[in-house]
Amino acid sequence: MTAAAWTAEYAGANGRRRAWRELMLGDHGVLRKLYDNSHEVAPGKLWRSYQPSPSDLERWKARGVRTVVNLRGDKPSGYLFLEQEACARLGLDLVALRAWSREAPPREFIHAARDLFNRIEYPALIHCKSGADRAGLMATLFLFLHEGRPLDKAMEQLSFRYGHVRQGKTGVIDAAFDAYMAHARGRGVALDDVDAFFDWVDGAYDPARIKQQFRGTLWGRIVSDLVLRRE
C-alpha cells in the first residue's frame, strides 16, 4: 500500500475516529495519560518520551522542540497518521529511524544514529512507544556519540527508572554495550573514545552472536513481555 493510500484511509471522519481508537486504546495512549514517561536527556537539546498524541506535540512545540524523531519507523498506523498530521500543522520536522528493543543494535543503525544527530535541528524529541527501551538506546547513543559522555555514564539512560528492564529480552541492548566496554577495558581504551567504538562496531562487533548468547531472567521476560508488553 502506498503512503497516499493508507493516509487516505484515515483522512475522513470515520478514519480519524479509527486513528484515535488505535492511539488511545490499541496503542495504550490512555495509560500514557496516567504516567508521563518524558525526561530531559541533554539540557536545551534533547528529550525522550513515548508515542505523542497531537496535544502532546503541541506542548513539545511550545517548549521549543523543532525536530521529532520517531523510533518506531514508518509502518502505516493510526497513531503515525495523527503524528504526521500534527507535525505538519505545527511546523515540526518529523524524522523516522526504526530501532529495535529486542535486538542488539545493527551496525547500520548505529551509523545512522550518529548521522542523524549531526544533521537534525535542535531542540529535539526522540520517542518510541513507551519511552523505555528504544528511547533509552537512542538517548545513550546521543550522550555518547554526540555529547562525549563516557559510555558507562551514558548507559544510565537504560534504567528501570524509565521502564527499561535489562533482565528481560530488552536487555540485549545493554549486552551489546557491555560487550564493547569489556573490549575497551581489556585494551585500556577510554570509554568516551568514539573512534575506537566505531572501529569495534565495524570490526569485531557481532549483533547476531550477542543476541544468541544473551540470557535474561524468567521474571524479567514476564515483566517486559507480559506486564509492560514491550513492542
PyMOL CGO cylinders between C-alpha atoms (Angstrom):
from pymol import cmd
from pymol.cgo import CYLINDER

trace = [
    CYLINDER, 0.00, 0.00, 0.00, 1.31, 3.44, -0.92, 0.3, 1, 1, 1, 1, 1, 1,
    CYLINDER, 1.31, 3.44, -0.92, 1.71, 6.22, 1.63, 0.3, 1, 1, 1, 1, 1, 1,
    CYLINDER, 1.71, 6.22, 1.63, -1.06, 8.17, -0.06, 0.3, 1, 1, 1, 1, 1, 1,
    CYLINDER, -1.06, 8.17, -0.06, -3.40, 5.19, 0.03, 0.3, 1, 1, 1, 1, 1, 1,
    CYLINDER, -3.40, 5.19, 0.03, -3.05, 4.37, 3.73, 0.3, 1, 1, 1, 1, 1, 1,
    CYLINDER, -3.05, 4.37, 3.73, -3.17, 8.05, 4.67, 0.3, 1, 1, 1, 1, 1, 1,
    CYLINDER, -3.17, 8.05, 4.67, -6.46, 8.35, 2.78, 0.3, 1, 1, 1, 1, 1, 1,
    CYLINDER, -6.46, 8.35, 2.78, -7.88, 5.57, 4.99, 0.3, 1, 1, 1, 1, 1, 1,
    CYLINDER, -7.88, 5.57, 4.99, -7.65, 7.88, 8.00, 0.3, 1, 1, 1, 1, 1, 1,
    CYLINDER, -7.65, 7.88, 8.00, -8.47, 11.19, 6.36, 0.3, 1, 1, 1, 1, 1, 1,
    CYLINDER, -8.47, 11.19, 6.36, -12.26, 11.04, 6.65, 0.3, 1, 1, 1, 1, 1, 1,
    CYLINDER, -12.26, 11.04, 6.65, -14.35, 11.33, 9.81, 0.3, 1, 1, 1, 1, 1, 1,
    CYLINDER, -14.35, 11.33, 9.81, -14.61, 7.56, 10.29, 0.3, 1, 1, 1, 1, 1, 1,
    CYLINDER, -14.61, 7.56, 10.29, -10.94, 7.09, 9.56, 0.3, 1, 1, 1, 1, 1, 1,
    CYLINDER, -10.94, 7.09, 9.56, -9.98, 9.79, 12.04, 0.3, 1, 1, 1, 1, 1, 1,
    CYLINDER, -9.98, 9.79, 12.04, -12.06, 8.14, 14.77, 0.3, 1, 1, 1, 1, 1, 1,
    CYLINDER, -12.06, 8.14, 14.77, -10.35, 4.86, 13.95, 0.3, 1, 1, 1, 1, 1, 1,
    CYLINDER, -10.35, 4.86, 13.95, -6.94, 6.55, 14.23, 0.3, 1, 1, 1, 1, 1, 1,
    CYLINDER, -6.94, 6.55, 14.23, -7.79, 7.88, 17.68, 0.3, 1, 1, 1, 1, 1, 1,
    CYLINDER, -7.79, 7.88, 17.68, -9.01, 4.46, 18.80, 0.3, 1, 1, 1, 1, 1, 1,
    CYLINDER, -9.01, 4.46, 18.80, -5.73, 2.94, 17.65, 0.3, 1, 1, 1, 1, 1, 1,
    CYLINDER, -5.73, 2.94, 17.65, -3.73, 5.58, 19.50, 0.3, 1, 1, 1, 1, 1, 1,
    CYLINDER, -3.73, 5.58, 19.50, -5.65, 5.64, 22.76, 0.3, 1, 1, 1, 1, 1, 1,
    CYLINDER, -5.65, 5.64, 22.76, -6.77, 2.00, 23.07, 0.3, 1, 1, 1, 1, 1, 1,
    CYLINDER, -6.77, 2.00, 23.07, -4.74, -0.25, 20.79, 0.3, 1, 1, 1, 1, 1, 1,
    CYLINDER, -4.74, -0.25, 20.79, -1.50, 1.66, 21.44, 0.3, 1, 1, 1, 1, 1, 1,
    CYLINDER, -1.50, 1.66, 21.44, -2.17, 2.23, 25.17, 0.3, 1, 1, 1, 1, 1, 1,
    CYLINDER, -2.17, 2.23, 25.17, -2.39, 6.01, 24.86, 0.3, 1, 1, 1, 1, 1, 1,
    CYLINDER, -2.39, 6.01, 24.86, -4.85, 6.07, 27.75, 0.3, 1, 1, 1, 1, 1, 1,
    CYLINDER, -4.85, 6.07, 27.75, -2.23, 4.60, 30.08, 0.3, 1, 1, 1, 1, 1, 1,
    CYLINDER, -2.23, 4.60, 30.08, 0.30, 7.20, 28.97, 0.3, 1, 1, 1, 1, 1, 1,
    CYLINDER, 0.30, 7.20, 28.97, -2.11, 9.89, 30.15, 0.3, 1, 1, 1, 1, 1, 1,
    CYLINDER, -2.11, 9.89, 30.15, -1.78, 8.42, 33.63, 0.3, 1, 1, 1, 1, 1, 1,
    CYLINDER, -1.78, 8.42, 33.63, 2.02, 8.17, 33.64, 0.3, 1, 1, 1, 1, 1, 1,
    CYLINDER, 2.02, 8.17, 33.64, 4.20, 10.72, 31.86, 0.3, 1, 1, 1, 1, 1, 1,
    CYLINDER, 4.20, 10.72, 31.86, 7.43, 8.91, 30.95, 0.3, 1, 1, 1, 1, 1, 1,
    CYLINDER, 7.43, 8.91, 30.95, 9.08, 12.02, 29.44, 0.3, 1, 1, 1, 1, 1, 1,
    CYLINDER, 9.08, 12.02, 29.44, 12.56, 13.11, 30.51, 0.3, 1, 1, 1, 1, 1, 1,
    CYLINDER, 12.56, 13.11, 30.51, 15.24, 15.59, 29.58, 0.3, 1, 1, 1, 1, 1, 1,
    CYLINDER, 15.24, 15.59, 29.58, 18.37, 13.91, 28.18, 0.3, 1, 1, 1, 1, 1, 1,
    CYLINDER, 18.37, 13.91, 28.18, 20.58, 16.92, 27.49, 0.3, 1, 1, 1, 1, 1, 1,
    CYLINDER, 20.58, 16.92, 27.49, 19.52, 20.39, 28.72, 0.3, 1, 1, 1, 1, 1, 1,
    CYLINDER, 19.52, 20.39, 28.72, 18.18, 22.51, 25.90, 0.3, 1, 1, 1, 1, 1, 1,
    CYLINDER, 18.18, 22.51, 25.90, 18.95, 19.86, 23.30, 0.3, 1, 1, 1, 1, 1, 1,
    CYLINDER, 18.95, 19.86, 23.30, 17.14, 16.57, 23.67, 0.3, 1, 1, 1, 1, 1, 1,
    CYLINDER, 17.14, 16.57, 23.67, 14.14, 14.98, 25.39, 0.3, 1, 1, 1, 1, 1, 1,
    CYLINDER, 14.14, 14.98, 25.39, 12.93, 11.39, 25.37, 0.3, 1, 1, 1, 1, 1, 1,
    CYLINDER, 12.93, 11.39, 25.37, 9.32, 10.27, 25.54, 0.3, 1, 1, 1, 1, 1, 1,
    CYLINDER, 9.32, 10.27, 25.54, 6.55, 7.88, 24.49, 0.3, 1, 1, 1, 1, 1, 1,
    CYLINDER, 6.55, 7.88, 24.49, 4.33, 7.99, 21.39, 0.3, 1, 1, 1, 1, 1, 1,
    CYLINDER, 4.33, 7.99, 21.39, 2.99, 11.56, 21.43, 0.3, 1, 1, 1, 1, 1, 1,
    CYLINDER, 2.99, 11.56, 21.43, -0.59, 12.50, 20.75, 0.3, 1, 1, 1, 1, 1, 1,
    CYLINDER, -0.59, 12.50, 20.75, -1.35, 15.68, 18.78, 0.3, 1, 1, 1, 1, 1, 1,
    CYLINDER, -1.35, 15.68, 18.78, -1.87, 17.58, 22.05, 0.3, 1, 1, 1, 1, 1, 1,
    CYLINDER, -1.87, 17.58, 22.05, 1.46, 16.26, 23.34, 0.3, 1, 1, 1, 1, 1, 1,
    CYLINDER, 1.46, 16.26, 23.34, 3.14, 17.57, 20.20, 0.3, 1, 1, 1, 1, 1, 1,
    CYLINDER, 3.14, 17.57, 20.20, 1.57, 20.96, 20.75, 0.3, 1, 1, 1, 1, 1, 1,
    CYLINDER, 1.57, 20.96, 20.75, 3.15, 21.03, 24.20, 0.3, 1, 1, 1, 1, 1, 1,
    CYLINDER, 3.15, 21.03, 24.20, 6.53, 19.98, 22.84, 0.3, 1, 1, 1, 1, 1, 1,
    CYLINDER, 6.53, 19.98, 22.84, 6.28, 22.71, 20.21, 0.3, 1, 1, 1, 1, 1, 1,
    CYLINDER, 6.28, 22.71, 20.21, 5.56, 25.24, 22.97, 0.3, 1, 1, 1, 1, 1, 1,
    CYLINDER, 5.56, 25.24, 22.97, 8.70, 24.06, 24.78, 0.3, 1, 1, 1, 1, 1, 1,
    CYLINDER, 8.70, 24.06, 24.78, 10.80, 24.86, 21.72, 0.3, 1, 1, 1, 1, 1, 1,
    CYLINDER, 10.80, 24.86, 21.72, 11.16, 21.43, 20.10, 0.3, 1, 1, 1, 1, 1, 1,
    CYLINDER, 11.16, 21.43, 20.10, 11.91, 21.64, 16.39, 0.3, 1, 1, 1, 1, 1, 1,
    CYLINDER, 11.91, 21.64, 16.39, 12.56, 18.00, 15.43, 0.3, 1, 1, 1, 1, 1, 1,
    CYLINDER, 12.56, 18.00, 15.43, 10.66, 14.84, 16.36, 0.3, 1, 1, 1, 1, 1, 1,
    CYLINDER, 10.66, 14.84, 16.36, 12.48, 11.53, 15.88, 0.3, 1, 1, 1, 1, 1, 1,
    CYLINDER, 12.48, 11.53, 15.88, 10.13, 8.57, 15.61, 0.3, 1, 1, 1, 1, 1, 1,
    CYLINDER, 10.13, 8.57, 15.61, 11.98, 5.36, 16.54, 0.3, 1, 1, 1, 1, 1, 1,
    CYLINDER, 11.98, 5.36, 16.54, 9.00, 3.16, 15.63, 0.3, 1, 1, 1, 1, 1, 1,
    CYLINDER, 9.00, 3.16, 15.63, 9.56, 3.56, 11.90, 0.3, 1, 1, 1, 1, 1, 1,
    CYLINDER, 9.56, 3.56, 11.90, 7.01, 4.43, 9.25, 0.3, 1, 1, 1, 1, 1, 1,
    CYLINDER, 7.01, 4.43, 9.25, 4.67, 1.43, 9.42, 0.3, 1, 1, 1, 1, 1, 1,
    CYLINDER, 4.67, 1.43, 9.42, 1.16, 2.57, 8.43, 0.3, 1, 1, 1, 1, 1, 1,
    CYLINDER, 1.16, 2.57, 8.43, -0.96, 3.13, 11.53, 0.3, 1, 1, 1, 1, 1, 1,
    CYLINDER, -0.96, 3.13, 11.53, -3.49, 5.49, 13.03, 0.3, 1, 1, 1, 1, 1, 1,
    CYLINDER, -3.49, 5.49, 13.03, -1.02, 6.89, 15.55, 0.3, 1, 1, 1, 1, 1, 1,
    CYLINDER, -1.02, 6.89, 15.55, 1.52, 7.60, 12.81, 0.3, 1, 1, 1, 1, 1, 1,
    CYLINDER, 1.52, 7.60, 12.81, -1.17, 9.34, 10.74, 0.3, 1, 1, 1, 1, 1, 1,
    CYLINDER, -1.17, 9.34, 10.74, -2.03, 11.60, 13.68, 0.3, 1, 1, 1, 1, 1, 1,
    CYLINDER, -2.03, 11.60, 13.68, 1.64, 12.30, 14.38, 0.3, 1, 1, 1, 1, 1, 1,
    CYLINDER, 1.64, 12.30, 14.38, 2.44, 13.18, 10.78, 0.3, 1, 1, 1, 1, 1, 1,
    CYLINDER, 2.44, 13.18, 10.78, -0.60, 15.43, 10.53, 0.3, 1, 1, 1, 1, 1, 1,
    CYLINDER, -0.60, 15.43, 10.53, 0.18, 17.25, 13.79, 0.3, 1, 1, 1, 1, 1, 1,
    CYLINDER, 0.18, 17.25, 13.79, 3.87, 17.73, 12.94, 0.3, 1, 1, 1, 1, 1, 1,
    CYLINDER, 3.87, 17.73, 12.94, 2.97, 19.17, 9.54, 0.3, 1, 1, 1, 1, 1, 1,
    CYLINDER, 2.97, 19.17, 9.54, 0.46, 21.55, 11.14, 0.3, 1, 1, 1, 1, 1, 1,
    CYLINDER, 0.46, 21.55, 11.14, 2.89, 22.65, 13.84, 0.3, 1, 1, 1, 1, 1, 1,
    CYLINDER, 2.89, 22.65, 13.84, 5.91, 23.01, 11.57, 0.3, 1, 1, 1, 1, 1, 1,
    CYLINDER, 5.91, 23.01, 11.57, 7.86, 20.25, 13.31, 0.3, 1, 1, 1, 1, 1, 1,
    CYLINDER, 7.86, 20.25, 13.31, 10.36, 18.20, 11.34, 0.3, 1, 1, 1, 1, 1, 1,
    CYLINDER, 10.36, 18.20, 11.34, 9.39, 14.53, 11.72, 0.3, 1, 1, 1, 1, 1, 1,
    CYLINDER, 9.39, 14.53, 11.72, 12.18, 12.02, 11.11, 0.3, 1, 1, 1, 1, 1, 1,
    CYLINDER, 12.18, 12.02, 11.11, 11.73, 8.24, 11.18, 0.3, 1, 1, 1, 1, 1, 1,
    CYLINDER, 11.73, 8.24, 11.18, 14.59, 5.97, 12.26, 0.3, 1, 1, 1, 1, 1, 1,
    CYLINDER, 14.59, 5.97, 12.26, 13.44, 2.50, 13.19, 0.3, 1, 1, 1, 1, 1, 1,
    CYLINDER, 13.44, 2.50, 13.19, 15.03, 0.98, 16.27, 0.3, 1, 1, 1, 1, 1, 1,
    CYLINDER, 15.03, 0.98, 16.27, 14.55, -2.45, 17.86, 0.3, 1, 1, 1, 1, 1, 1,
    CYLINDER, 14.55, -2.45, 17.86, 14.04, -3.27, 21.53, 0.3, 1, 1, 1, 1, 1, 1,
    CYLINDER, 14.04, -3.27, 21.53, 14.84, -6.98, 21.37, 0.3, 1, 1, 1, 1, 1, 1,
    CYLINDER, 14.84, -6.98, 21.37, 17.86, -6.87, 19.07, 0.3, 1, 1, 1, 1, 1, 1,
    CYLINDER, 17.86, -6.87, 19.07, 21.47, -5.89, 19.54, 0.3, 1, 1, 1, 1, 1, 1,
    CYLINDER, 21.47, -5.89, 19.54, 21.63, -2.60, 17.58, 0.3, 1, 1, 1, 1, 1, 1,
    CYLINDER, 21.63, -2.60, 17.58, 22.62, -3.30, 13.95, 0.3, 1, 1, 1, 1, 1, 1,
    CYLINDER, 22.62, -3.30, 13.95, 25.79, -1.66, 12.65, 0.3, 1, 1, 1, 1, 1, 1,
    CYLINDER, 25.79, -1.66, 12.65, 23.75, 0.30, 10.13, 0.3, 1, 1, 1, 1, 1, 1,
    CYLINDER, 23.75, 0.30, 10.13, 21.52, 1.68, 12.86, 0.3, 1, 1, 1, 1, 1, 1,
    CYLINDER, 21.52, 1.68, 12.86, 24.45, 2.90, 14.95, 0.3, 1, 1, 1, 1, 1, 1,
    CYLINDER, 24.45, 2.90, 14.95, 25.92, 4.73, 11.95, 0.3, 1, 1, 1, 1, 1, 1,
    CYLINDER, 25.92, 4.73, 11.95, 22.51, 6.14, 11.03, 0.3, 1, 1, 1, 1, 1, 1,
    CYLINDER, 22.51, 6.14, 11.03, 22.02, 7.40, 14.59, 0.3, 1, 1, 1, 1, 1, 1,
    CYLINDER, 22.02, 7.40, 14.59, 25.31, 9.30, 14.51, 0.3, 1, 1, 1, 1, 1, 1,
    CYLINDER, 25.31, 9.30, 14.51, 24.47, 10.80, 11.13, 0.3, 1, 1, 1, 1, 1, 1,
    CYLINDER, 24.47, 10.80, 11.13, 21.03, 11.83, 12.40, 0.3, 1, 1, 1, 1, 1, 1,
    CYLINDER, 21.03, 11.83, 12.40, 22.47, 13.54, 15.49, 0.3, 1, 1, 1, 1, 1, 1,
    CYLINDER, 22.47, 13.54, 15.49, 24.78, 15.55, 13.25, 0.3, 1, 1, 1, 1, 1, 1,
    CYLINDER, 24.78, 15.55, 13.25, 22.09, 16.79, 10.87, 0.3, 1, 1, 1, 1, 1, 1,
    CYLINDER, 22.09, 16.79, 10.87, 18.85, 17.39, 12.76, 0.3, 1, 1, 1, 1, 1, 1,
    CYLINDER, 18.85, 17.39, 12.76, 17.80, 20.72, 14.18, 0.3, 1, 1, 1, 1, 1, 1,
    CYLINDER, 17.80, 20.72, 14.18, 17.69, 21.04, 17.96, 0.3, 1, 1, 1, 1, 1, 1,
    CYLINDER, 17.69, 21.04, 17.96, 15.97, 21.02, 20.40, 0.3, 1, 1, 1, 1, 1, 1,
    CYLINDER, 15.97, 21.02, 20.40, 14.68, 17.58, 19.51, 0.3, 1, 1, 1, 1, 1, 1,
    CYLINDER, 14.68, 17.58, 19.51, 12.37, 14.91, 20.90, 0.3, 1, 1, 1, 1, 1, 1,
    CYLINDER, 12.37, 14.91, 20.90, 13.03, 11.20, 20.48, 0.3, 1, 1, 1, 1, 1, 1,
    CYLINDER, 13.03, 11.20, 20.48, 10.23, 8.73, 21.10, 0.3, 1, 1, 1, 1, 1, 1,
    CYLINDER, 10.23, 8.73, 21.10, 9.28, 5.09, 20.78, 0.3, 1, 1, 1, 1, 1, 1,
    CYLINDER, 9.28, 5.09, 20.78, 6.04, 3.52, 22.05, 0.3, 1, 1, 1, 1, 1, 1,
    CYLINDER, 6.04, 3.52, 22.05, 6.55, 3.73, 25.81, 0.3, 1, 1, 1, 1, 1, 1,
    CYLINDER, 6.55, 3.73, 25.81, 9.72, 5.82, 26.11, 0.3, 1, 1, 1, 1, 1, 1,
    CYLINDER, 9.72, 5.82, 26.11, 11.64, 2.98, 27.76, 0.3, 1, 1, 1, 1, 1, 1,
    CYLINDER, 11.64, 2.98, 27.76, 13.84, 0.78, 25.57, 0.3, 1, 1, 1, 1, 1, 1,
    CYLINDER, 13.84, 0.78, 25.57, 14.34, 2.27, 22.11, 0.3, 1, 1, 1, 1, 1, 1,
    CYLINDER, 14.34, 2.27, 22.11, 14.26, 5.79, 23.52, 0.3, 1, 1, 1, 1, 1, 1,
    CYLINDER, 14.26, 5.79, 23.52, 16.83, 4.64, 26.09, 0.3, 1, 1, 1, 1, 1, 1,
    CYLINDER, 16.83, 4.64, 26.09, 19.03, 3.19, 23.36, 0.3, 1, 1, 1, 1, 1, 1,
    CYLINDER, 19.03, 3.19, 23.36, 18.89, 6.40, 21.34, 0.3, 1, 1, 1, 1, 1, 1,
    CYLINDER, 18.89, 6.40, 21.34, 19.45, 8.61, 24.39, 0.3, 1, 1, 1, 1, 1, 1,
    CYLINDER, 19.45, 8.61, 24.39, 22.50, 6.52, 25.30, 0.3, 1, 1, 1, 1, 1, 1,
    CYLINDER, 22.50, 6.52, 25.30, 23.92, 6.87, 21.81, 0.3, 1, 1, 1, 1, 1, 1,
    CYLINDER, 23.92, 6.87, 21.81, 23.23, 10.61, 21.81, 0.3, 1, 1, 1, 1, 1, 1,
    CYLINDER, 23.23, 10.61, 21.81, 25.10, 11.24, 25.04, 0.3, 1, 1, 1, 1, 1, 1,
    CYLINDER, 25.10, 11.24, 25.04, 27.99, 9.01, 23.97, 0.3, 1, 1, 1, 1, 1, 1,
    CYLINDER, 27.99, 9.01, 23.97, 28.34, 9.85, 20.27, 0.3, 1, 1, 1, 1, 1, 1,
    CYLINDER, 28.34, 9.85, 20.27, 27.22, 13.47, 20.24, 0.3, 1, 1, 1, 1, 1, 1,
    CYLINDER, 27.22, 13.47, 20.24, 27.87, 14.81, 23.73, 0.3, 1, 1, 1, 1, 1, 1,
    CYLINDER, 27.87, 14.81, 23.73, 31.10, 13.00, 24.59, 0.3, 1, 1, 1, 1, 1, 1,
    CYLINDER, 31.10, 13.00, 24.59, 29.74, 11.25, 27.69, 0.3, 1, 1, 1, 1, 1, 1,
    CYLINDER, 29.74, 11.25, 27.69, 31.60, 8.04, 28.68, 0.3, 1, 1, 1, 1, 1, 1,
    CYLINDER, 31.60, 8.04, 28.68, 29.56, 5.07, 27.58, 0.3, 1, 1, 1, 1, 1, 1,
    CYLINDER, 29.56, 5.07, 27.58, 29.07, 3.67, 31.08, 0.3, 1, 1, 1, 1, 1, 1,
    CYLINDER, 29.07, 3.67, 31.08, 27.60, 7.00, 32.18, 0.3, 1, 1, 1, 1, 1, 1,
    CYLINDER, 27.60, 7.00, 32.18, 25.50, 7.37, 29.03, 0.3, 1, 1, 1, 1, 1, 1,
    CYLINDER, 25.50, 7.37, 29.03, 24.00, 3.94, 29.74, 0.3, 1, 1, 1, 1, 1, 1,
    CYLINDER, 24.00, 3.94, 29.74, 22.22, 5.40, 32.76, 0.3, 1, 1, 1, 1, 1, 1,
    CYLINDER, 22.22, 5.40, 32.76, 19.53, 6.17, 30.16, 0.3, 1, 1, 1, 1, 1, 1,
    CYLINDER, 19.53, 6.17, 30.16, 18.88, 2.41, 30.08, 0.3, 1, 1, 1, 1, 1, 1,
    CYLINDER, 18.88, 2.41, 30.08, 17.37, 2.18, 33.53, 0.3, 1, 1, 1, 1, 1, 1,
    CYLINDER, 17.37, 2.18, 33.53, 14.29, 0.82, 35.27, 0.3, 1, 1, 1, 1, 1, 1,
    CYLINDER, 14.29, 0.82, 35.27, 13.63, 4.45, 36.16, 0.3, 1, 1, 1, 1, 1, 1,
    CYLINDER, 13.63, 4.45, 36.16, 12.44, 4.84, 32.56, 0.3, 1, 1, 1, 1, 1, 1,
    CYLINDER, 12.44, 4.84, 32.56, 10.74, 1.44, 32.40, 0.3, 1, 1, 1, 1, 1, 1,
    CYLINDER, 10.74, 1.44, 32.40, 13.69, -0.41, 30.85, 0.3, 1, 1, 1, 1, 1, 1,
    CYLINDER, 13.69, -0.41, 30.85, 14.11, -3.97, 32.12, 0.3, 1, 1, 1, 1, 1, 1,
    CYLINDER, 14.11, -3.97, 32.12, 17.59, -5.25, 31.35, 0.3, 1, 1, 1, 1, 1, 1,
    CYLINDER, 17.59, -5.25, 31.35, 16.69, -8.68, 32.78, 0.3, 1, 1, 1, 1, 1, 1,
    CYLINDER, 16.69, -8.68, 32.78, 14.09, -9.18, 30.04, 0.3, 1, 1, 1, 1, 1, 1,
    CYLINDER, 14.09, -9.18, 30.04, 14.61, -9.63, 26.30, 0.3, 1, 1, 1, 1, 1, 1,
    CYLINDER, 14.61, -9.63, 26.30, 15.16, -5.88, 26.05, 0.3, 1, 1, 1, 1, 1, 1,
    CYLINDER, 15.16, -5.88, 26.05, 18.40, -6.36, 27.99, 0.3, 1, 1, 1, 1, 1, 1,
    CYLINDER, 18.40, -6.36, 27.99, 20.11, -7.43, 24.77, 0.3, 1, 1, 1, 1, 1, 1,
    CYLINDER, 20.11, -7.43, 24.77, 20.65, -3.69, 24.17, 0.3, 1, 1, 1, 1, 1, 1,
    CYLINDER, 20.65, -3.69, 24.17, 22.66, -3.48, 27.40, 0.3, 1, 1, 1, 1, 1, 1,
    CYLINDER, 22.66, -3.48, 27.40, 24.52, -6.65, 26.45, 0.3, 1, 1, 1, 1, 1, 1,
    CYLINDER, 24.52, -6.65, 26.45, 25.74, -5.05, 23.23, 0.3, 1, 1, 1, 1, 1, 1,
    CYLINDER, 25.74, -5.05, 23.23, 27.17, -2.04, 25.06, 0.3, 1, 1, 1, 1, 1, 1,
    CYLINDER, 27.17, -2.04, 25.06, 28.57, -4.27, 27.80, 0.3, 1, 1, 1, 1, 1, 1,
    CYLINDER, 28.57, -4.27, 27.80, 30.42, -6.27, 25.14, 0.3, 1, 1, 1, 1, 1, 1,
    CYLINDER, 30.42, -6.27, 25.14, 32.11, -3.14, 23.86, 0.3, 1, 1, 1, 1, 1, 1,
    CYLINDER, 32.11, -3.14, 23.86, 33.03, -1.91, 27.33, 0.3, 1, 1, 1, 1, 1, 1,
    CYLINDER, 33.03, -1.91, 27.33, 34.65, -5.26, 28.14, 0.3, 1, 1, 1, 1, 1, 1,
    CYLINDER, 34.65, -5.26, 28.14, 36.57, -5.00, 24.87, 0.3, 1, 1, 1, 1, 1, 1,
    CYLINDER, 36.57, -5.00, 24.87, 37.65, -1.41, 25.58, 0.3, 1, 1, 1, 1, 1, 1,
    CYLINDER, 37.65, -1.41, 25.58, 38.66, -2.01, 29.18, 0.3, 1, 1, 1, 1, 1, 1,
    CYLINDER, 38.66, -2.01, 29.18, 40.67, -5.04, 28.18, 0.3, 1, 1, 1, 1, 1, 1,
    CYLINDER, 40.67, -5.04, 28.18, 42.71, -2.81, 25.89, 0.3, 1, 1, 1, 1, 1, 1,
    CYLINDER, 42.71, -2.81, 25.89, 42.91, 0.25, 28.11, 0.3, 1, 1, 1, 1, 1, 1,
    CYLINDER, 42.91, 0.25, 28.11, 40.67, 2.29, 25.79, 0.3, 1, 1, 1, 1, 1, 1,
    CYLINDER, 40.67, 2.29, 25.79, 38.80, 5.23, 27.32, 0.3, 1, 1, 1, 1, 1, 1,
    CYLINDER, 38.80, 5.23, 27.32, 35.03, 4.79, 27.35, 0.3, 1, 1, 1, 1, 1, 1,
    CYLINDER, 35.03, 4.79, 27.35, 34.50, 8.17, 25.70, 0.3, 1, 1, 1, 1, 1, 1,
    CYLINDER, 34.50, 8.17, 25.70, 36.59, 7.25, 22.63, 0.3, 1, 1, 1, 1, 1, 1,
    CYLINDER, 36.59, 7.25, 22.63, 34.03, 7.29, 19.84, 0.3, 1, 1, 1, 1, 1, 1,
    CYLINDER, 34.03, 7.29, 19.84, 36.54, 6.43, 17.10, 0.3, 1, 1, 1, 1, 1, 1,
    CYLINDER, 36.54, 6.43, 17.10, 37.58, 3.29, 18.99, 0.3, 1, 1, 1, 1, 1, 1,
    CYLINDER, 37.58, 3.29, 18.99, 33.92, 2.37, 19.40, 0.3, 1, 1, 1, 1, 1, 1,
    CYLINDER, 33.92, 2.37, 19.40, 33.28, 2.58, 15.66, 0.3, 1, 1, 1, 1, 1, 1,
    CYLINDER, 33.28, 2.58, 15.66, 36.43, 0.58, 14.94, 0.3, 1, 1, 1, 1, 1, 1,
    CYLINDER, 36.43, 0.58, 14.94, 34.87, -2.15, 17.09, 0.3, 1, 1, 1, 1, 1, 1,
    CYLINDER, 34.87, -2.15, 17.09, 31.40, -1.73, 15.55, 0.3, 1, 1, 1, 1, 1, 1,
    CYLINDER, 31.40, -1.73, 15.55, 32.80, -2.11, 12.04, 0.3, 1, 1, 1, 1, 1, 1,
    CYLINDER, 32.80, -2.11, 12.04, 35.08, -4.98, 13.03, 0.3, 1, 1, 1, 1, 1, 1,
    CYLINDER, 35.08, -4.98, 13.03, 34.59, -7.35, 15.94, 0.3, 1, 1, 1, 1, 1, 1,
    CYLINDER, 34.59, -7.35, 15.94, 31.00, -6.46, 16.77, 0.3, 1, 1, 1, 1, 1, 1,
    CYLINDER, 31.00, -6.46, 16.77, 28.62, -9.37, 16.09, 0.3, 1, 1, 1, 1, 1, 1,
    CYLINDER, 28.62, -9.37, 16.09, 24.99, -8.40, 16.87, 0.3, 1, 1, 1, 1, 1, 1,
    CYLINDER, 24.99, -8.40, 16.87, 23.62, -11.83, 15.97, 0.3, 1, 1, 1, 1, 1, 1,
    CYLINDER, 23.62, -11.83, 15.97, 26.03, -13.60, 18.32, 0.3, 1, 1, 1, 1, 1, 1,
    CYLINDER, 26.03, -13.60, 18.32, 25.28, -11.20, 21.17, 0.3, 1, 1, 1, 1, 1, 1,
    CYLINDER, 25.28, -11.20, 21.17, 21.55, -11.86, 20.80, 0.3, 1, 1, 1, 1, 1, 1,
    CYLINDER, 21.55, -11.86, 20.80, 22.13, -15.63, 20.64, 0.3, 1, 1, 1, 1, 1, 1,
    CYLINDER, 22.13, -15.63, 20.64, 24.25, -15.60, 23.81, 0.3, 1, 1, 1, 1, 1, 1,
    CYLINDER, 24.25, -15.60, 23.81, 22.09, -13.20, 25.80, 0.3, 1, 1, 1, 1, 1, 1,
    CYLINDER, 22.09, -13.20, 25.80, 20.05, -14.74, 28.57, 0.3, 1, 1, 1, 1, 1, 1,
    CYLINDER, 20.05, -14.74, 28.57, 17.55, -12.75, 30.56, 0.3, 1, 1, 1, 1, 1, 1,
    CYLINDER, 17.55, -12.75, 30.56, 15.67, -13.99, 33.59, 0.3, 1, 1, 1, 1, 1, 1,
    CYLINDER, 15.67, -13.99, 33.59, 12.20, -15.50, 33.73, 0.3, 1, 1, 1, 1, 1, 1,
    CYLINDER, 12.20, -15.50, 33.73, 10.81, -12.67, 35.82, 0.3, 1, 1, 1, 1, 1, 1,
    CYLINDER, 10.81, -12.67, 35.82, 12.44, -10.14, 33.51, 0.3, 1, 1, 1, 1, 1, 1,
    CYLINDER, 12.44, -10.14, 33.51, 10.75, -11.67, 30.49, 0.3, 1, 1, 1, 1, 1, 1,
    CYLINDER, 10.75, -11.67, 30.49, 7.41, -11.76, 32.31, 0.3, 1, 1, 1, 1, 1, 1,
    CYLINDER, 7.41, -11.76, 32.31, 7.69, -8.08, 33.25, 0.3, 1, 1, 1, 1, 1, 1,
    CYLINDER, 7.69, -8.08, 33.25, 8.86, -6.82, 29.84, 0.3, 1, 1, 1, 1, 1, 1,
    CYLINDER, 8.86, -6.82, 29.84, 6.75, -9.08, 27.62, 0.3, 1, 1, 1, 1, 1, 1,
    CYLINDER, 6.75, -9.08, 27.62, 3.55, -9.79, 29.56, 0.3, 1, 1, 1, 1, 1, 1,
    CYLINDER, 3.55, -9.79, 29.56, 3.18, -6.95, 32.06, 0.3, 1, 1, 1, 1, 1, 1,
    CYLINDER, 3.18, -6.95, 32.06, 4.69, -4.00, 30.20, 0.3, 1, 1, 1, 1, 1, 1,
    CYLINDER, 4.69, -4.00, 30.20, 4.08, -5.60, 26.77, 0.3, 1, 1, 1, 1, 1, 1,
    CYLINDER, 4.08, -5.60, 26.77, 7.11, -4.06, 25.14, 0.3, 1, 1, 1, 1, 1, 1,
    CYLINDER, 7.11, -4.06, 25.14, 6.85, -3.62, 21.38, 0.3, 1, 1, 1, 1, 1, 1,
]
cmd.load_cgo(trace, "trace")
